[in-house]
Amino acid sequence: MKRIVHICAFLTLAIGFSQGEEAFQRGNSLYNQEKYHEAIDAYKTILDNHQESAELYYNLGNAQYKLSNIGASIYYYEKALKLAPNDQDIKNNLTFAQKATIDAIDVIPEGFVSRAFNGVTNTFDFDGWAWFSVICIVLFVLLFIGYYTSLTSVKKRLFFLGSWLFLVFGIFSVFFAFRQYNGFKNNQYAIIFAEETIIKSEPNLRSEEVFELHEGTKVKVMETVNDWKKIKLSDGKIGWIPAVDLKEL
Protein backbone atom coordinates (compact mmCIF):
# COMPACT_ATOMS: atom_id res chain seq x y z
CA MET A 1 0.00 0.00 0.00
CA LYS A 2 2.81 2.43 0.90
CA ARG A 3 4.50 1.68 -2.42
CA ILE A 4 1.28 2.58 -4.28
CA VAL A 5 1.04 5.85 -2.35
CA HIS A 6 4.65 6.70 -3.19
CA ILE A 7 4.09 5.91 -6.89
CA CYS A 8 0.97 8.10 -6.96
CA ALA A 9 2.83 10.94 -5.28
CA PHE A 10 5.69 10.65 -7.76
CA LEU A 11 3.32 10.62 -10.74
CA THR A 12 1.50 13.69 -9.37
CA LEU A 13 4.78 15.58 -9.05
CA ALA A 14 5.89 14.48 -12.51
CA ILE A 15 2.62 15.57 -14.10
CA GLY A 16 2.73 18.86 -12.23
CA PHE A 17 6.29 19.52 -13.39
CA SER A 18 5.37 18.64 -16.98
CA GLN A 19 2.38 20.97 -16.94
CA GLY A 20 4.50 23.71 -15.38
CA GLU A 21 7.17 23.35 -18.08
CA GLU A 22 4.50 23.46 -20.78
CA ALA A 23 2.96 26.61 -19.27
CA PHE A 24 6.40 28.20 -18.98
CA GLN A 25 7.18 27.57 -22.65
CA ARG A 26 3.72 28.83 -23.63
CA GLY A 27 4.33 31.99 -21.60
CA ASN A 28 7.70 32.51 -23.29
CA SER A 29 6.10 32.10 -26.72
CA LEU A 30 3.38 34.63 -25.89
CA TYR A 31 5.98 37.04 -24.52
CA ASN A 32 7.98 36.82 -27.77
CA GLN A 33 4.76 37.63 -29.64
CA GLU A 34 4.38 40.72 -27.40
CA LYS A 35 1.19 39.28 -25.88
CA TYR A 36 2.27 40.29 -22.40
CA HIS A 37 -1.10 39.95 -20.64
CA GLU A 38 -1.50 36.39 -21.93
CA ALA A 39 2.11 35.58 -21.03
CA ILE A 40 1.53 36.74 -17.45
CA ASP A 41 -1.58 34.57 -17.20
CA ALA A 42 0.41 31.55 -18.41
CA TYR A 43 3.21 32.19 -15.93
CA LYS A 44 0.76 32.64 -13.06
CA THR A 45 -0.80 29.23 -13.68
CA ILE A 46 2.58 27.81 -12.63
CA LEU A 47 2.50 29.81 -9.39
CA ASP A 48 -1.06 28.61 -8.80
CA ASN A 49 0.35 25.06 -8.79
CA HIS A 50 2.84 26.09 -6.08
CA GLN A 51 5.85 25.92 -8.39
CA GLU A 52 8.40 28.71 -8.54
CA SER A 53 11.83 29.48 -9.93
CA ALA A 54 14.08 32.47 -10.46
CA GLU A 55 13.51 32.20 -14.23
CA LEU A 56 9.73 32.27 -13.75
CA TYR A 57 9.79 35.38 -11.55
CA TYR A 58 12.32 37.04 -13.87
CA ASN A 59 10.08 36.52 -16.90
CA LEU A 60 7.07 37.76 -14.96
CA GLY A 61 9.02 40.88 -14.02
CA ASN A 62 9.94 41.45 -17.67
CA ALA A 63 6.33 41.05 -18.83
CA GLN A 64 5.04 43.41 -16.14
CA TYR A 65 7.68 45.98 -17.05
CA LYS A 66 6.62 45.84 -20.71
CA LEU A 67 3.11 46.79 -19.52
CA SER A 68 4.55 49.67 -17.43
CA ASN A 69 3.47 47.96 -14.21
CA ILE A 70 6.53 49.20 -12.32
CA GLY A 71 5.46 47.98 -8.87
CA ALA A 72 4.68 44.47 -10.10
CA SER A 73 7.88 44.25 -12.15
CA ILE A 74 10.03 45.24 -9.16
CA TYR A 75 8.12 42.79 -6.97
CA TYR A 76 8.85 39.86 -9.28
CA TYR A 77 12.49 40.88 -9.83
CA GLU A 78 12.93 40.94 -6.04
CA LYS A 79 11.33 37.48 -5.80
CA ALA A 80 13.70 36.22 -8.49
CA LEU A 81 16.70 37.74 -6.72
CA LYS A 82 15.82 35.86 -3.53
CA LEU A 83 16.16 32.57 -5.40
CA ALA A 84 19.20 33.62 -7.44
CA PRO A 85 21.02 36.32 -5.43
CA ASN A 86 24.04 36.42 -7.76
CA ASP A 87 22.21 36.59 -11.09
CA GLN A 88 23.50 39.71 -12.86
CA ASP A 89 20.62 39.88 -15.37
CA ILE A 90 18.09 40.05 -12.55
CA LYS A 91 20.12 42.72 -10.76
CA ASN A 92 20.43 44.81 -13.93
CA ASN A 93 16.71 44.66 -14.74
CA LEU A 94 15.78 45.41 -11.13
CA THR A 95 18.03 48.48 -11.16
CA PHE A 96 16.53 49.58 -14.48
CA ALA A 97 12.98 49.22 -13.13
CA GLN A 98 13.85 51.07 -9.92
CA LYS A 99 14.97 54.05 -11.98
CA ALA A 100 11.38 54.37 -13.20
CA THR A 101 10.05 54.91 -9.65
CA ILE A 102 9.18 58.38 -8.36
CA ASP A 103 10.44 58.21 -4.79
CA ALA A 104 14.11 59.06 -4.25
CA ILE A 105 15.00 57.64 -0.84
CA ASP A 106 18.45 57.93 0.66
CA VAL A 107 20.09 54.82 2.08
CA ILE A 108 21.79 54.98 5.46
CA PRO A 109 25.39 53.91 4.72
CA GLU A 110 26.62 50.66 6.26
CA GLY A 111 29.88 50.36 8.13
CA PHE A 112 32.75 48.45 6.53
CA VAL A 113 32.38 45.40 8.79
CA SER A 114 28.62 45.21 8.32
CA ARG A 115 28.95 45.62 4.55
CA ALA A 116 31.60 42.90 4.39
CA PHE A 117 29.51 40.47 6.46
CA ASN A 118 26.41 41.14 4.36
CA GLY A 119 28.42 40.66 1.18
CA VAL A 120 29.67 37.24 2.28
CA THR A 121 26.27 36.23 3.69
CA ASN A 122 24.53 37.01 0.40
CA THR A 123 26.98 34.93 -1.62
CA PHE A 124 24.55 31.99 -1.27
CA ASP A 125 20.99 31.62 -0.09
CA PHE A 126 20.13 29.58 3.03
CA ASP A 127 20.03 26.26 1.13
CA GLY A 128 23.32 27.05 -0.60
CA TRP A 129 25.11 27.66 2.69
CA ALA A 130 23.55 24.51 4.16
CA TRP A 131 24.84 22.37 1.28
CA PHE A 132 28.26 24.03 1.47
CA SER A 133 28.50 23.19 5.18
CA VAL A 134 27.57 19.55 4.50
CA ILE A 135 30.26 19.28 1.80
CA CYS A 136 32.86 20.80 4.14
CA ILE A 137 32.02 18.37 6.95
CA VAL A 138 32.20 15.40 4.56
CA LEU A 139 35.62 16.56 3.34
CA PHE A 140 36.73 17.08 6.93
CA VAL A 141 35.84 13.46 7.76
CA LEU A 142 37.54 12.08 4.65
CA LEU A 143 40.72 14.08 5.24
CA PHE A 144 40.76 13.11 8.91
CA ILE A 145 40.51 9.46 7.90
CA GLY A 146 43.39 10.08 5.49
CA TYR A 147 45.38 11.58 8.38
CA TYR A 148 44.92 8.45 10.49
CA THR A 149 45.71 6.04 7.65
CA SER A 150 48.72 7.88 6.16
CA LEU A 151 52.13 6.38 6.76
CA THR A 152 54.35 9.39 6.06
CA SER A 153 54.63 12.48 8.25
CA VAL A 154 54.28 14.86 5.27
CA LYS A 155 50.94 13.37 4.24
CA LYS A 156 49.78 13.31 7.85
CA ARG A 157 50.50 17.04 8.20
CA LEU A 158 48.75 17.85 4.92
CA PHE A 159 45.68 15.76 5.76
CA PHE A 160 45.56 17.20 9.28
CA LEU A 161 45.76 20.82 8.15
CA GLY A 162 43.29 20.21 5.32
CA SER A 163 40.77 18.51 7.57
CA TRP A 164 40.77 21.31 10.14
CA LEU A 165 40.61 23.93 7.41
CA PHE A 166 37.42 22.35 6.02
CA LEU A 167 36.04 22.05 9.55
CA VAL A 168 36.50 25.80 10.02
CA PHE A 169 34.85 26.43 6.64
CA GLY A 170 31.97 24.19 7.69
CA ILE A 171 31.45 26.01 10.98
CA PHE A 172 31.51 29.41 9.27
CA SER A 173 29.10 28.24 6.57
CA VAL A 174 26.64 27.13 9.27
CA PHE A 175 26.99 30.58 10.84
CA PHE A 176 26.29 32.31 7.52
CA ALA A 177 23.38 29.95 6.81
CA PHE A 178 21.67 30.91 10.07
CA ARG A 179 22.51 34.57 9.47
CA GLN A 180 20.85 34.33 6.06
CA TYR A 181 17.83 32.56 7.55
CA ASN A 182 17.43 35.05 10.40
CA GLY A 183 17.74 37.93 7.98
CA PHE A 184 14.96 36.45 5.84
CA LYS A 185 12.78 35.69 8.87
CA ASN A 186 13.21 38.98 10.72
CA ASN A 187 13.41 41.35 7.75
CA GLN A 188 10.13 41.23 5.89
CA TYR A 189 10.03 43.59 2.91
CA ALA A 190 7.24 44.71 0.61
CA ILE A 191 6.72 46.67 -2.60
CA ILE A 192 4.26 49.55 -2.88
CA PHE A 193 1.60 48.64 -5.47
CA ALA A 194 -0.62 51.71 -5.13
CA GLU A 195 0.09 54.47 -7.63
CA GLU A 196 0.19 56.88 -4.69
CA THR A 197 -0.40 56.28 -0.98
CA ILE A 198 -0.38 58.49 2.10
CA ILE A 199 1.67 57.26 5.07
CA LYS A 200 0.08 57.98 8.43
CA SER A 201 1.58 58.50 11.89
CA GLU A 202 -0.82 55.93 13.40
CA PRO A 203 -2.84 52.98 12.04
CA ASN A 204 -6.06 54.92 11.35
CA LEU A 205 -7.36 57.38 8.75
CA ARG A 206 -7.74 60.22 11.28
CA SER A 207 -4.03 60.34 12.16
CA GLU A 208 -1.53 62.83 10.81
CA GLU A 209 -0.09 62.45 7.31
CA VAL A 210 3.68 62.11 7.60
CA PHE A 211 4.74 61.53 3.98
CA GLU A 212 3.61 59.87 0.76
CA LEU A 213 4.99 57.02 -1.33
CA HIS A 214 4.51 55.86 -4.90
CA GLU A 215 4.39 52.64 -6.86
CA GLY A 216 7.52 50.48 -6.86
CA THR A 217 9.12 51.71 -3.63
CA LYS A 218 10.57 48.98 -1.42
CA VAL A 219 9.79 49.19 2.31
CA LYS A 220 10.47 47.10 5.40
CA VAL A 221 7.38 45.77 7.19
CA MET A 222 7.77 46.04 10.94
CA GLU A 223 4.32 45.40 12.38
CA THR A 224 0.71 44.62 11.42
CA VAL A 225 -2.36 46.09 13.14
CA ASN A 226 -5.72 45.14 11.62
CA ASP A 227 -5.59 46.38 8.01
CA TRP A 228 -2.50 48.53 8.51
CA LYS A 229 1.22 47.86 8.15
CA LYS A 230 3.94 49.73 9.99
CA ILE A 231 6.77 50.34 7.54
CA LYS A 232 10.31 51.68 7.63
CA LEU A 233 12.21 53.21 4.73
CA SER A 234 15.90 52.82 4.00
CA ASP A 235 16.45 56.40 5.22
CA GLY A 236 14.92 55.59 8.63
CA LYS A 237 11.45 57.14 8.17
CA ILE A 238 8.61 55.22 9.82
CA GLY A 239 4.84 55.29 9.30
CA TRP A 240 1.65 53.33 8.78
CA ILE A 241 0.19 52.31 5.41
CA PRO A 242 -3.05 50.50 4.44
CA ALA A 243 -2.21 46.84 3.84
CA VAL A 244 -3.94 46.86 0.44
CA ASP A 245 -1.43 49.39 -0.88
CA LEU A 246 1.56 47.04 -0.74
CA LYS A 247 2.49 43.43 -1.41
CA GLU A 248 4.90 41.57 0.82
CA LEU A 249 7.80 39.69 -0.72
C-alpha positions in Angstrom: 0.0 0.0 0.0 2.8 2.4 0.9 4.5 1.7 -2.4 1.3 2.6 -4.3 1.0 5.9 -2.4 4.7 6.7 -3.2 4.1 5.9 -6.9 1.0 8.1 -7.0 2.8 10.9 -5.3 5.7 10.6 -7.8 3.3 10.6 -10.7 1.5 13.7 -9.4 4.8 15.6 -9.0 5.9 14.5 -12.5 2.6 15.6 -14.1 2.7 18.9 -12.2 6.3 19.5 -13.4 5.4 18.6 -17.0 2.4 21.0 -16.9 4.5 23.7 -15.4 7.2 23.3 -18.1 4.5 23.5 -20.8 3.0 26.6 -19.3 6.4 28.2 -19.0 7.2 27.6 -22.6 3.7 28.8 -23.6 4.3 32.0 -21.6 7.7 32.5 -23.3 6.1 32.1 -26.7 3.4 34.6 -25.9 6.0 37.0 -24.5 8.0 36.8 -27.8 4.8 37.6 -29.6 4.4 40.7 -27.4 1.2 39.3 -25.9 2.3 40.3 -22.4 -1.1 39.9 -20.6 -1.5 36.4 -21.9 2.1 35.6 -21.0 1.5 36.7 -17.4 -1.6 34.6 -17.2 0.4 31.6 -18.4 3.2 32.2 -15.9 0.8 32.6 -13.1 -0.8 29.2 -13.7 2.6 27.8 -12.6 2.5 29.8 -9.4 -1.1 28.6 -8.8 0.3 25.1 -8.8 2.8 26.1 -6.1 5.8 25.9 -8.4 8.4 28.7 -8.5 11.8 29.5 -9.9 14.1 32.5 -10.5 13.5 32.2 -14.2 9.7 32.3 -13.8 9.8 35.4 -11.6 12.3 37.0 -13.9 10.1 36.5 -16.9 7.1 37.8 -15.0 9.0 40.9 -14.0 9.9 41.5 -17.7 6.3 41.1 -18.8 5.0 43.4 -16.1 7.7 46.0 -17.0 6.6 45.8 -20.7 3.1 46.8 -19.5 4.6 49.7 -17.4 3.5 48.0 -14.2 6.5 49.2 -12.3 5.5 48.0 -8.9 4.7 44.5 -10.1 7.9 44.3 -12.1 10.0 45.2 -9.2 8.1 42.8 -7.0 8.9 39.9 -9.3 12.5 40.9 -9.8 12.9 40.9 -6.0 11.3 37.5 -5.8 13.7 36.2 -8.5 16.7 37.7 -6.7 15.8 35.9 -3.5 16.2 32.6 -5.4 19.2 33.6 -7.4 21.0 36.3 -5.4 24.0 36.4 -7.8 22.2 36.6 -11.1 23.5 39.7 -12.9 20.6 39.9 -15.4 18.1 40.1 -12.5 20.1 42.7 -10.8 20.4 44.8 -13.9 16.7 44.7 -14.7 15.8 45.4 -11.1 18.0 48.5 -11.2 16.5 49.6 -14.5 13.0 49.2 -13.1 13.8 51.1 -9.9 15.0 54.1 -12.0 11.4 54.4 -13.2 10.0 54.9 -9.7 9.2 58.4 -8.4 10.4 58.2 -4.8 14.1 59.1 -4.2 15.0 57.6 -0.8 18.5 57.9 0.7 20.1 54.8 2.1 21.8 55.0 5.5 25.4 53.9 4.7 26.6 50.7 6.3 29.9 50.4 8.1 32.8 48.5 6.5 32.4 45.4 8.8 28.6 45.2 8.3 28.9 45.6 4.6 31.6 42.9 4.4 29.5 40.5 6.5 26.4 41.1 4.4 28.4 40.7 1.2 29.7 37.2 2.3 26.3 36.2 3.7 24.5 37.0 0.4 27.0 34.9 -1.6 24.6 32.0 -1.3 21.0 31.6 -0.1 20.1 29.6 3.0 20.0 26.3 1.1 23.3 27.1 -0.6 25.1 27.7 2.7 23.6 24.5 4.2 24.8 22.4 1.3 28.3 24.0 1.5 28.5 23.2 5.2 27.6 19.5 4.5 30.3 19.3 1.8 32.9 20.8 4.1 32.0 18.4 6.9 32.2 15.4 4.6 35.6 16.6 3.3 36.7 17.1 6.9 35.8 13.5 7.8 37.5 12.1 4.6 40.7 14.1 5.2 40.8 13.1 8.9 40.5 9.5 7.9 43.4 10.1 5.5 45.4 11.6 8.4 44.9 8.4 10.5 45.7 6.0 7.6 48.7 7.9 6.2 52.1 6.4 6.8 54.3 9.4 6.1 54.6 12.5 8.3 54.3 14.9 5.3 50.9 13.4 4.2 49.8 13.3 7.8 50.5 17.0 8.2 48.7 17.8 4.9 45.7 15.8 5.8 45.6 17.2 9.3 45.8 20.8 8.2 43.3 20.2 5.3 40.8 18.5 7.6 40.8 21.3 10.1 40.6 23.9 7.4 37.4 22.4 6.0 36.0 22.1 9.6 36.5 25.8 10.0 34.9 26.4 6.6 32.0 24.2 7.7 31.5 26.0 11.0 31.5 29.4 9.3 29.1 28.2 6.6 26.6 27.1 9.3 27.0 30.6 10.8 26.3 32.3 7.5 23.4 29.9 6.8 21.7 30.9 10.1 22.5 34.6 9.5 20.8 34.3 6.1 17.8 32.6 7.6 17.4 35.0 10.4 17.7 37.9 8.0 15.0 36.4 5.8 12.8 35.7 8.9 13.2 39.0 10.7 13.4 41.4 7.7 10.1 41.2 5.9 10.0 43.6 2.9 7.2 44.7 0.6 6.7 46.7 -2.6 4.3 49.5 -2.9 1.6 48.6 -5.5 -0.6 51.7 -5.1 0.1 54.5 -7.6 0.2 56.9 -4.7 -0.4 56.3 -1.0 -0.4 58.5 2.1 1.7 57.3 5.1 0.1 58.0 8.4 1.6 58.5 11.9 -0.8 55.9 13.4 -2.8 53.0 12.0 -6.1 54.9 11.3 -7.4 57.4 8.8 -7.7 60.2 11.3 -4.0 60.3 12.2 -1.5 62.8 10.8 -0.1 62.4 7.3 3.7 62.1 7.6 4.7 61.5 4.0 3.6 59.9 0.8 5.0 57.0 -1.3 4.5 55.9 -4.9 4.4 52.6 -6.9 7.5 50.5 -6.9 9.1 51.7 -3.6 10.6 49.0 -1.4 9.8 49.2 2.3 10.5 47.1 5.4 7.4 45.8 7.2 7.8 46.0 10.9 4.3 45.4 12.4 0.7 44.6 11.4 -2.4 46.1 13.1 -5.7 45.1 11.6 -5.6 46.4 8.0 -2.5 48.5 8.5 1.2 47.9 8.1 3.9 49.7 10.0 6.8 50.3 7.5 10.3 51.7 7.6 12.2 53.2 4.7 15.9 52.8 4.0 16.5 56.4 5.2 14.9 55.6 8.6 11.4 57.1 8.2 8.6 55.2 9.8 4.8 55.3 9.3 1.6 53.3 8.8 0.2 52.3 5.4 -3.0 50.5 4.4 -2.2 46.8 3.8 -3.9 46.9 0.4 -1.4 49.4 -0.9 1.6 47.0 -0.7 2.5 43.4 -1.4 4.9 41.6 0.8 7.8 39.7 -0.7 
